[in-house]
Amino acid sequence: MAHAVEVTRAELLKRRQQILRRFDTNLEEFTERAKSFSLVGEEWDAWDELQNIAFLLGDDKS
């Protein structure tokens, strides 16, 4: 039987900050780079995770 995983808003925000810190950027810059297809390698995986976080936070505006 599969178990649901619950993640708090604070945990999602912390994870988003960790991702952005890893690439030394902010959400606006990273979003612009993604929209202009300027990401490389692991940045695309990070972008996917950032979009999932935005969805879970209810911030999905794309």
A tleap script that builds the chain and sets N, CA, C and O, in Angstrom:
source leaprc.protein.ff14SB
mol = sequence {
  NMET ALA HIE ALA VAL GLU VAL THR ARG ALA
  GLU LEU LEU LYS ARG ARG GLN GLN ILE LEU
  ARG ARG PHE ASP THR ASN LEU GLU GLU PHE
  THR GLU ARG ALA LYS SER PHE SER LEU VAL
  GLY GLU GLU TRP ASP ALA TRP ASP GLU LEU
  GLN ASN ILE ALA PHE LEU LEU GLY ASP ASP
  LYS CSER
}
set mol.1.N position { 0.837 -1.192 0.000 }
set mol.1.CA position { 0.000 0.000 0.000 }
set mol.1.C position { 0.883 1.258 0.000 }
set mol.1.O position { 1.802 1.378 0.810 }
set mol.2.N position { 0.597 2.176 -0.901 }
set mol.2.CA position { 1.367 3.412 -0.995 }
set mol.2.C position { 0.943 4.374 0.113 }
set mol.2.O position { -0.232 4.461 0.469 }
set mol.3.N position { 1.919 5.084 0.642 }
set mol.3.CA position { 1.649 6.064 1.691 }
set mol.3.C position { 1.817 7.455 1.130 }
set mol.3.O position { 2.750 7.722 0.373 }
set mol.4.N position { 0.919 8.333 1.498 }
set mol.4.CA position { 1.021 9.725 1.074 }
set mol.4.C position { 2.159 10.397 1.836 }
set mol.4.O position { 2.368 10.143 3.022 }
set mol.5.N position { 2.879 11.246 1.141 }
set mol.5.CA position { 3.944 12.006 1.768 }
set mol.5.C position { 3.448 13.432 1.934 }
set mol.5.O position { 3.040 14.074 0.966 }
set mol.6.N position { 3.485 13.916 3.144 }
set mol.6.CA position { 3.046 15.285 3.388 }
set mol.6.C position { 4.262 16.174 3.588 }
set mol.6.O position { 5.177 15.857 4.348 }
set mol.7.N position { 4.242 17.289 2.886 }
set mol.7.CA position { 5.330 18.246 2.963 }
set mol.7.C position { 4.723 19.591 3.340 }
set mol.7.O position { 3.711 20.006 2.776 }
set mol.8.N position { 5.342 20.258 4.286 }
set mol.8.CA position { 4.806 21.555 4.709 }
set mol.8.C position { 5.223 22.646 3.732 }
set mol.8.O position { 6.168 22.489 2.960 }
set mol.9.N position { 4.500 23.744 3.786 }
set mol.9.CA position { 4.834 24.914 2.972 }
set mol.9.C position { 6.261 25.377 3.272 }
set mol.9.O position { 7.017 25.719 2.363 }
set mol.10.N position { 6.612 25.383 4.540 }
set mol.10.CA position { 7.958 25.809 4.948 }
set mol.10.C position { 9.027 24.909 4.336 }
set mol.10.O position { 10.074 25.394 3.908 }
set mol.11.N position { 8.770 23.597 4.292 }
set mol.11.CA position { 9.720 22.662 3.692 }
set mol.11.C position { 9.859 22.904 2.196 }
set mol.11.O position { 10.961 22.831 1.654 }
set mol.12.N position { 8.749 23.192 1.528 }
set mol.12.CA position { 8.795 23.481 0.087 }
set mol.12.C position { 9.588 24.757 -0.189 }
set mol.12.O position { 10.400 24.802 -1.113 }
set mol.13.N position { 9.349 25.789 0.614 }
set mol.13.CA position { 10.071 27.050 0.437 }
set mol.13.C position { 11.566 26.860 0.700 }
set mol.13.O position { 12.402 27.428 -0.003 }
set mol.14.N position { 11.894 26.064 1.710 }
set mol.14.CA position { 13.295 25.787 2.020 }
set mol.14.C position { 13.953 25.040 0.859 }
set mol.14.O position { 15.078 25.360 0.473 }
set mol.15.N position { 13.267 24.064 0.310 }
set mol.15.CA position { 13.814 23.300 -0.815 }
set mol.15.C position { 14.036 24.193 -2.028 }
set mol.15.O position { 15.046 24.076 -2.722 }
set mol.16.N position { 13.077 25.093 -2.279 }
set mol.16.CA position { 13.234 26.018 -3.407 }
set mol.16.C position { 14.486 26.876 -3.210 }
set mol.16.O position { 15.250 27.081 -4.153 }
set mol.17.N position { 14.696 27.372 -2.007 }
set mol.17.CA position { 15.880 28.187 -1.729 }
set mol.17.C position { 17.161 27.380 -1.910 }
set mol.17.O position { 18.152 27.898 -2.426 }
set mol.18.N position { 17.149 26.117 -1.491 }
set mol.18.CA position { 18.329 25.262 -1.656 }
set mol.18.C position { 18.677 25.103 -3.135 }
set mol.18.O position { 19.845 25.178 -3.517 }
set mol.19.N position { 17.677 24.889 -3.946 }
set mol.19.CA position { 17.905 24.719 -5.389 }
set mol.19.C position { 18.485 25.998 -5.973 }
set mol.19.O position { 19.471 25.954 -6.709 }
set mol.20.N position { 17.890 27.124 -5.653 }
set mol.20.CA position { 18.359 28.394 -6.207 }
set mol.20.C position { 19.774 28.723 -5.731 }
set mol.20.O position { 20.590 29.222 -6.506 }
set mol.21.N position { 20.066 28.447 -4.466 }
set mol.21.CA position { 21.408 28.680 -3.936 }
set mol.21.C position { 22.430 27.811 -4.667 }
set mol.21.O position { 23.539 28.257 -4.960 }
set mol.22.N position { 22.048 26.575 -4.957 }
set mol.22.CA position { 22.948 25.640 -5.644 }
set mol.22.C position { 23.406 26.204 -6.984 }
set mol.22.O position { 24.546 25.993 -7.397 }
set mol.23.N position { 22.509 26.925 -7.662 }
set mol.23.CA position { 22.844 27.496 -8.964 }
set mol.23.C position { 23.159 28.988 -8.879 }
set mol.23.O position { 23.280 29.663 -9.901 }
set mol.24.N position { 23.290 29.493 -7.660 }
set mol.24.CA position { 23.656 30.894 -7.409 }
set mol.24.C position { 22.787 31.856 -8.222 }
set mol.24.O position { 23.292 32.675 -8.989 }
set mol.25.N position { 21.472 31.738 -8.035 }
set mol.25.CA position { 20.532 32.567 -8.780 }
set mol.25.C position { 19.302 32.825 -7.928 }
set mol.25.O position { 19.204 32.346 -6.799 }
set mol.26.N position { 18.367 33.585 -8.478 }
set mol.26.CA position { 17.082 33.791 -7.813 }
set mol.26.C position { 15.988 33.243 -8.723 }
set mol.26.O position { 16.239 32.897 -9.877 }
set mol.27.N position { 14.781 33.170 -8.193 }
set mol.27.CA position { 13.690 32.547 -8.935 }
set mol.27.C position { 13.379 33.287 -10.237 }
set mol.27.O position { 13.102 32.655 -11.257 }
set mol.28.N position { 13.422 34.600 -10.210 }
set mol.28.CA position { 13.108 35.375 -11.410 }
set mol.28.C position { 14.126 35.109 -12.517 }
set mol.28.O position { 13.762 34.880 -13.670 }
set mol.29.N position { 15.410 35.143 -12.149 }
set mol.29.CA position { 16.477 34.879 -13.130 }
set mol.29.C position { 16.369 33.469 -13.701 }
set mol.29.O position { 16.469 33.264 -14.911 }
set mol.30.N position { 16.163 32.507 -12.814 }
set mol.30.CA position { 16.093 31.110 -13.249 }
set mol.30.C position { 14.902 30.909 -14.179 }
set mol.30.O position { 14.999 30.200 -15.180 }
set mol.31.N position { 13.779 31.535 -13.841 }
set mol.31.CA position { 12.578 31.437 -14.671 }
set mol.31.C position { 12.827 32.023 -16.055 }
set mol.31.O position { 12.454 31.418 -17.060 }
set mol.32.N position { 13.447 33.181 -16.113 }
set mol.32.CA position { 13.745 33.811 -17.407 }
set mol.32.C position { 14.670 32.938 -18.248 }
set mol.32.O position { 14.472 32.796 -19.454 }
set mol.33.N position { 15.670 32.362 -17.611 }
set mol.33.CA position { 16.591 31.477 -18.337 }
set mol.33.C position { 15.869 30.249 -18.854 }
set mol.33.O position { 16.136 29.796 -19.967 }
set mol.34.N position { 14.957 29.704 -18.060 }
set mol.34.CA position { 14.203 28.522 -18.497 }
set mol.34.C position { 13.306 28.870 -19.677 }
set mol.34.O position { 13.232 28.114 -20.645 }
set mol.35.N position { 12.632 29.998 -19.600 }
set mol.35.CA position { 11.722 30.400 -20.668 }
set mol.35.C position { 12.450 30.714 -21.970 }
set mol.35.O position { 11.871 30.617 -23.052 }
set mol.36.N position { 13.724 31.091 -21.861 }
set mol.36.CA position { 14.506 31.365 -23.076 }
set mol.36.C position { 15.369 30.158 -23.475 }
set mol.36.O position { 16.246 30.264 -24.332 }
set mol.37.N position { 15.102 29.011 -22.835 }
set mol.37.CA position { 15.816 27.761 -23.124 }
set mol.37.C position { 17.323 27.899 -22.951 }
set mol.37.O position { 18.098 27.326 -23.716 }
set mol.38.N position { 17.736 28.669 -21.933 }
set mol.38.CA position { 19.159 28.908 -21.676 }
set mol.38.C position { 19.720 28.031 -20.566 }
set mol.38.O position { 20.876 28.198 -20.178 }
set mol.39.N position { 18.926 27.103 -20.051 }
set mol.39.CA position { 19.427 26.226 -18.999 }
set mol.39.C position { 20.262 25.119 -19.618 }
set mol.39.O position { 20.084 24.770 -20.785 }
set mol.40.N position { 21.173 24.572 -18.830 }
set mol.40.CA position { 22.013 23.472 -19.298 }
set mol.40.C position { 22.043 22.353 -18.257 }
set mol.40.O position { 21.924 22.598 -17.057 }
set mol.41.N position { 22.203 21.140 -18.733 }
set mol.41.CA position { 22.409 19.986 -17.871 }
set mol.41.C position { 21.417 19.857 -16.725 }
set mol.41.O position { 20.204 19.825 -16.934 }
set mol.42.N position { 21.949 19.785 -15.519 }
set mol.42.CA position { 21.144 19.572 -14.316 }
set mol.42.C position { 20.180 20.724 -14.024 }
set mol.42.O position { 19.236 20.569 -13.249 }
set mol.43.N position { 20.422 21.869 -14.646 }
set mol.43.CA position { 19.508 22.996 -14.429 }
set mol.43.C position { 18.094 22.639 -14.886 }
set mol.43.O position { 17.119 23.111 -14.301 }
set mol.44.N position { 17.973 21.811 -15.926 }
set mol.44.CA position { 16.637 21.427 -16.392 }
set mol.44.C position { 15.912 20.573 -15.355 }
set mol.44.O position { 14.703 20.718 -15.169 }
set mol.45.N position { 16.638 19.687 -14.682 }
set mol.45.CA position { 16.039 18.894 -13.609 }
set mol.45.C position { 15.608 19.795 -12.456 }
set mol.45.O position { 14.544 19.614 -11.865 }
set mol.46.N position { 16.452 20.759 -12.156 }
set mol.46.CA position { 16.128 21.708 -11.088 }
set mol.46.C position { 14.890 22.522 -11.473 }
set mol.46.O position { 14.036 22.787 -10.627 }
set mol.47.N position { 14.791 22.918 -12.736 }
set mol.47.CA position { 13.631 23.678 -13.210 }
set mol.47.C position { 12.347 22.863 -13.046 }
set mol.47.O position { 11.316 23.383 -12.620 }
set mol.48.N position { 12.429 21.594 -13.387 }
set mol.48.CA position { 11.279 20.708 -13.229 }
set mol.48.C position { 10.852 20.649 -11.761 }
set mol.48.O position { 9.665 20.725 -11.446 }
set mol.49.N position { 11.828 20.513 -10.875 }
set mol.49.CA position { 11.514 20.471 -9.441 }
set mol.49.C position { 10.939 21.806 -8.970 }
set mol.49.O position { 10.004 21.825 -8.169 }
set mol.50.N position { 11.480 22.906 -9.451 }
set mol.50.CA position { 10.957 24.227 -9.076 }
set mol.50.C position { 9.506 24.401 -9.537 }
set mol.50.O position { 8.694 24.996 -8.829 }
set mol.51.N position { 9.191 23.886 -10.710 }
set mol.51.CA position { 7.813 23.969 -11.195 }
set mol.51.C position { 6.882 23.113 -10.342 }
set mol.51.O position { 5.753 23.513 -10.060 }
set mol.52.N position { 7.351 21.946 -9.934 }
set mol.52.CA position { 6.550 21.093 -9.050 }
set mol.52.C position { 6.309 21.768 -7.708 }
set mol.52.O position { 5.208 21.704 -7.161 }
set mol.53.N position { 7.339 22.414 -7.182 }
set mol.53.CA position { 7.209 23.134 -5.914 }
set mol.53.C position { 6.199 24.272 -6.067 }
set mol.53.O position { 5.348 24.474 -5.201 }
set mol.54.N position { 6.298 25.007 -7.165 }
set mol.54.CA position { 5.365 26.114 -7.406 }
set mol.54.C position { 3.927 25.599 -7.455 }
set mol.54.O position { 3.023 26.220 -6.897 }
set mol.55.N position { 3.722 24.484 -8.113 }
set mol.55.CA position { 2.395 23.883 -8.182 }
set mol.55.C position { 1.874 23.528 -6.795 }
set mol.55.O position { 0.733 23.839 -6.454 }
set mol.56.N position { 2.709 22.882 -6.007 }
set mol.56.CA position { 2.311 22.482 -4.658 }
set mol.56.C position { 2.044 23.687 -3.755 }
set mol.56.O position { 1.205 23.625 -2.857 }
set mol.57.N position { 2.763 24.780 -4.000 }
set mol.57.CA position { 2.563 26.008 -3.225 }
set mol.57.C position { 1.366 26.813 -3.731 }
set mol.57.O position { 0.930 27.764 -3.084 }
set mol.58.N position { 0.846 26.426 -4.882 }
set mol.58.CA position { -0.241 27.197 -5.486 }
set mol.58.C position { 0.253 28.425 -6.203 }
set mol.58.O position { -0.518 29.343 -6.480 }
set mol.59.N position { 1.555 28.447 -6.511 }
set mol.59.CA position { 2.181 29.594 -7.189 }
set mol.59.C position { 2.367 29.350 -8.676 }
set mol.59.O position { 3.065 30.114 -9.343 }
set mol.60.N position { 1.759 28.310 -9.201 }
set mol.60.CA position { 1.979 27.922 -10.599 }
set mol.60.C position { 1.278 28.894 -11.539 }
set mol.60.O position { 0.070 28.807 -11.757 }
set mol.61.N position { 2.061 29.826 -12.095 }
set mol.61.CA position { 1.478 30.844 -12.979 }
set mol.61.C position { 1.913 30.651 -14.421 }
set mol.61.O position { 1.554 31.448 -15.288 }
set mol.62.N position { 2.690 29.590 -14.690 }
set mol.62.CA position { 3.203 29.423 -16.052 }
set mol.62.C position { 2.262 28.632 -16.913 }
set mol.62.O position { 2.546 28.402 -18.089 }
savepdb mol mol.pdb
quit
